[in-house]
């Protein structure tokens, strides 16, 4: 500890200290804005994903053909096919 106390420490001039202070503040503010933008983007992606899933479950992603058979009929056909293959 005694040896450390005797070591000289270089301190930049006041003008350079102020410039360093302003640059650090500038970049911290920039980092805060980037973080906020990133959070906004994540929120938007989450809402978009939920919206897409909702539309998918409602069958709203593609045009619907009223002549299509119900999903239950298609599933039953697949089950019958699997039974025949076993």
C-alpha positions in Angstrom: 0.0 0.0 0.0 2.9 2.3 0.8 4.4 1.7 -2.7 1.1 2.5 -4.3 0.7 5.8 -2.4 4.0 7.0 -3.8 3.2 6.3 -7.5 2.4 9.3 -9.5 -1.1 9.4 -11.1 -1.6 11.3 -14.3 -4.7 13.5 -14.3 -5.7 15.1 -17.6 -6.3 18.8 -17.7 -9.8 20.1 -16.7 -10.8 20.7 -20.3 -10.0 17.1 -21.3 -11.8 15.8 -18.2 -14.9 17.8 -19.3 -14.7 16.5 -22.8 -14.4 12.9 -21.5 -17.4 13.5 -19.2 -19.5 14.9 -22.1 -18.5 12.0 -24.4 -19.4 9.4 -21.8 -22.8 11.1 -21.2 -23.4 11.3 -24.9 -22.7 7.5 -25.4 -24.7 6.5 -22.3 -27.7 8.5 -23.7 -27.2 6.8 -27.0 -27.1 3.4 -25.3 -30.3 4.2 -23.5 -32.0 5.1 -26.7 -30.8 2.0 -28.4 -32.0 -0.1 -25.5 -35.5 1.6 -25.6 -35.7 1.0 -29.4 -34.7 -2.6 -28.9 -37.4 -3.0 -26.3 -40.0 -1.4 -28.6 -39.0 -3.7 -31.4 -39.4 -6.8 -29.1 -42.8 -5.6 -28.0 -43.8 -5.1 -31.6 -42.6 -8.5 -32.6 -44.6 -10.1 -29.7 -47.8 -8.2 -30.7 -47.3 -9.2 -34.3 -46.7 -12.8 -33.4 -49.9 -12.9 -31.3 -51.9 -11.2 -34.1 -50.6 -13.8 -36.6 -51.5 -16.7 -34.3 -54.9 -15.3 -33.7 -55.6 -14.9 -37.4 -54.2 -18.4 -38.1 -56.5 -20.0 -35.6 -59.5 -18.1 -37.1 -58.5 -19.2 -40.6 -57.9 -15.6 -41.7 -54.5 -15.9 -43.2 -55.6 -17.3 -46.5 -58.8 -17.0 -48.5 -61.3 -19.7 -47.3 -63.1 -21.9 -49.8 -66.6 -22.7 -48.6 -66.3 -26.0 -50.6 -63.5 -27.3 -48.4 -64.3 -30.1 -46.1 -64.2 -29.5 -42.4 -60.9 -30.3 -40.6 -62.6 -33.1 -38.6 -63.4 -34.9 -41.9 -59.8 -34.5 -43.1 -58.4 -35.8 -39.7 -60.7 -38.8 -39.9 -59.5 -39.6 -43.4 -55.9 -39.4 -42.1 -56.7 -41.8 -39.2 -58.3 -44.2 -41.6 -55.3 -44.1 -43.8 -53.0 -44.8 -40.9 -55.1 -47.7 -39.8 -54.9 -49.3 -43.2 -51.1 -48.9 -43.4 -50.6 -50.7 -40.1 
